Amino acid sequence: MTERLKDACLLESHGMDSAKMHDVVRDVSRWIANSFGDEQNLVFQDGIGLTEISHIKVSTSVKRISFASSNISGLPDNFTECPEATTLLLQDNGHLWDISREFFLAFPSLRVLNLSQTGIRALPSSINSLCQLRALILKNCSNLEELPPIGNLCHLQLLDCDKTSLHYLPQGMDKLTNLRLLNLPVGQLKEIIGQGFFLSFSSIEMLNMKGICVGSTSLDEILSLHNLTSLFIKLDSSSIFNREPTWMTRLKRFHIIIGDYPTQGNINKSARTICVSECEIFSNGELSGMLQFASDLYLEYCKDLRKLIGCNSFNGLKSLSIQSSLMEEGIRQFDPFPNLEYLSLKFVYNLRSVSDFSQHLGFRFSKLRQLEISDCRNLKYLFKVGAFSIPKHLDEITVEDCQRLVALIAQYASTQTTLVNSEIPRVRKLVLSKLSKLTMLREPQRTKESNFGSPSFSLTLEAILESQRLRHLGTLFTLALQSFMNSRSEDEAIAMGRQQLGDNRYSLGNNAMNVLICLRDWIRAERRNQGMEPEPSDKLKLEEIMSSRENSAESSPMHGFAPVDFDYPMQVPININMNGLEKMMHNL
């Protein structure tokens, strides 16, 4: 239903697994509701800075009440009785600490109660009187440490206690036989789940209790719940052995943690995710059956990934994240993850290059689009040209805190293969941060024509990428790569990119061409520093772009919009230092 509302533009995606309603849609919905009934049935006082509600006058026939997003500090005993009210929204009241003992007695027909994002530490016992309650939402109540008995809420279908501080499960949980969604991923629970606990939830469809480690007996109980389609749990390693993964076929989404892997709060809940810590105990391929159903794999403290995946190919896996692990030596001949689109490597201590990583594990990266590397202290190069081909579809690269990285691309020692234009990926986003030894994009071939390895160039490029909002960053980055990696220098690079820049010049960011001209002038300065022949002036080239018939303003679909200022009189002096260049970049 939520996806259908998104398709109809009635809801908007908000965050990783949430949705929100636009203010206009909300106002229209309220108008429609008022048009088909008495206005007294609705009380919406949200977002107006209320500090208390004891003075609010409501009709006894009111059905929906909202005091959300205010500054309410307490809920009184003497609130008007609302026997027909079915919805009470109190979320986003961060100062709400106290709820009086008999407050909920005023709402005997309540079906939906939202107290999320409030400061409550406990709920009064009167909540157990809400026998008609269907949904109890307590998400992000970080101060909430205990719940009263809730056994009388026999019609409850949704109980959301995500990101609370509960220490004990409430009494009467076994009476909630109509629960369809239980969101209780609390890691502070001080009690052990007893035998038969999960058997009470025969109607459950979504179960999230990944804050508690589940043993083999409890897993058997969970697997007997035939309506279950979404599962988020933490399993004891022993519960995996001697168990066929056929039970996973009916799950539409899951997040299964195996071992002591830390709970991840930013993992996409719509994905099929498996997290494994210390994978060596599964060296005989015990997890290979489960991995066949996964789309995302997270590994931590793993020393032998090859034994974990065995000789299998996992066509459904699209995301791989490896953290605090070692890369084993050796060569594989087949690709275990042929459809991999995202790769993250963090604290992989002996990683020297992505090319070596690919060779040892057999990865081809034929569909890789996003690469993130951080805190890999022995990383020296990103890619090695020759025995390894740079992923053609790669469009996002992030490298951070790799203190030994000296170049993004290096010439493979055993070959004289030259990187050609067709091998350069159309990178859309490049982030380079805290790389103290990075001095060039590509390791030079020790010839005068191609040696542009100036220590300041990579820092200049980083400043450009981080300080400017360029809508056509791919074009700029590709031009820079082609200019610095090929013996033909900038002439051919400018020629190849000239038409693209002309076509898109009216949709570029305001400073995009200014930055490109600055980069061009810097390249010229480097040529002069290297004693090379100067390139012919680009003034005629720019005039040709501006005056060409096919690229004229009248023919552009953006005609009528504010034009971009192409004439930026910036020339970089021959002997400019890094401080001077940084000042010039900041003035753009």
Disulfide bonds with the S-S distance in Angstrom:
none
